[in-house]
Amino acid sequence: MAILTAFSTVVSMAAFLAICWWAWSAGRQPANAESAMLPFALPDEPLAASQERSPGGANNTKQEH
């Protein structure tokens, strides 16, 4: 049982190191740079337009009696 545990640990560590090597390899740099800019590629929404869309939605703080 100890041999199986040791073998699975070594295989898991090798897989982890292979994934790290692949992720930071020189061939992945353009894809990583593009992925890093994705959050900034979203269009900006004007504040007034977002308030007009939800007059009675969950963000409404007025309480009607």
Residue, then its C-alpha position, 0 to 999 in steps of 0.5 A: m500500500a505504501i508503494l502505491t501511495a508513493f507512486s501516486t504522489v510522484v505521478s501527481m507531482a510530475a503532472f503538477l510540474a508539467i502543467c506549471w511548465w506548460a502554463w509559463s512556457a514561451g509559447r503561451q505568452p501571447a495567450n496569457a497576455e490576451s487572457a490577462m486583458l479580458p476583464f478590461a475588454l468589457p464595455d463600460e455601462p453608463l450609470a444612468a442607463s443602469q439606474e433606468r433599467s431597474p426601477g422596481g428591481a432588487n436594487n431599489t432601496k425605497q420601500e412602498h407601503 
